[in-house]
């Protein structure tokens, strides 16, 4: 019976840690980094909202998204 109680407490603690991570600063950084990477790819390939932009604008956006991606490192 005691082993079950210890195991249940361990599961509860792990759930707390996962819950805190999901709402924490690290998760926000991860989401921001992912978004910057996706936008970088779309701008580089000229896809989606970046379909009809000039080459000069594309270069500026690529620099911007690259900085955003590595700012969250």
Secondary structure, DSSP 8 states (H G I E B T S, - for coil): -HHHHHHHHHHHHHHHHHHHHHHSHHHHHHHHHHHHHHHHHHHHHT-GGGTT--HHHHHHHHHHHHHHHHHT-
